[in-house]
């Protein structure tokens, strides 16, 4: 269901199930758009292939096997 008005958590009628569903759809679509844009950027930078697989074969020094890692825990 599409609604003409842009809903936010502040403007949605929490008692209207259809409006809540519309908010869910808007939030999911906004998230998917962001994911697509980030994937496009990573592909443009040569970090992902067309299927979304990572093209890096080298890890930063702190992520390599046998490195001394401190995660602050």
VMD Tcl script that draws the C-alpha trace (Angstrom):
set ca {
  {0.00 0.00 0.00}
  {1.40 3.37 -1.01}
  {0.47 6.56 0.74}
  {0.93 10.06 -0.62}
  {2.28 11.52 2.61}
  {5.75 10.76 3.89}
  {5.42 9.11 7.27}
  {7.84 9.30 10.16}
  {7.75 7.83 13.62}
  {6.61 11.25 14.83}
  {3.74 11.59 12.32}
  {2.42 8.04 11.99}
  {-0.87 7.16 13.67}
  {0.16 4.23 15.85}
  {-3.47 3.09 16.10}
  {-3.91 2.82 12.31}
  {-2.61 -0.55 11.11}
  {-2.63 0.53 7.45}
  {-0.59 3.61 8.25}
  {1.85 1.51 10.28}
  {2.19 -0.89 7.32}
  {2.84 2.08 5.03}
  {5.54 3.35 7.41}
  {7.14 -0.10 7.39}
  {7.16 -0.11 3.58}
  {8.68 3.38 3.45}
  {11.40 2.44 5.94}
  {12.25 -0.79 4.10}
  {12.39 0.99 0.73}
  {14.62 3.73 2.18}
  {16.96 1.06 3.60}
  {17.10 -0.81 0.29}
  {17.90 2.41 -1.57}
  {20.77 3.08 0.83}
  {22.09 -0.48 0.46}
  {21.94 -0.22 -3.34}
  {23.76 3.13 -3.29}
  {26.49 1.79 -1.00}
  {26.89 -1.31 -3.18}
  {27.14 0.89 -6.27}
  {29.85 2.95 -4.57}
  {31.82 -0.15 -3.56}
  {31.57 -1.49 -7.13}
  {32.69 1.89 -8.50}
  {35.73 1.77 -6.20}
  {36.53 -1.77 -7.35}
  {35.87 -3.38 -3.99}
  {32.87 -5.50 -5.09}
  {32.16 -7.41 -8.28}
  {28.82 -7.32 -10.14}
  {27.42 -10.09 -7.89}
  {28.42 -8.29 -4.70}
  {31.41 -10.47 -3.86}
  {34.33 -8.79 -2.12}
  {37.34 -8.34 -4.39}
  {39.91 -7.61 -1.69}
  {42.51 -10.26 -1.05}
  {44.61 -8.31 1.43}
  {43.54 -7.50 4.95}
  {44.70 -4.57 7.07}
  {47.60 -5.53 9.36}
  {45.42 -5.73 12.48}
  {43.08 -8.24 10.81}
  {45.75 -10.63 9.55}
  {46.41 -14.04 11.06}
  {48.66 -13.93 14.15}
  {48.43 -10.15 14.54}
  {48.13 -8.76 18.02}
  {44.62 -7.41 18.18}
  {43.13 -5.30 20.92}
  {39.42 -4.73 20.64}
  {39.30 -2.77 23.87}
  {37.23 -5.43 25.65}
}
mol new
graphics top color blue
foreach p $ca { graphics top sphere $p radius 0.5 }
foreach p [lrange $ca 0 end-1] q [lrange $ca 1 end] { graphics top cylinder $p $q radius 0.2 }
display resetview
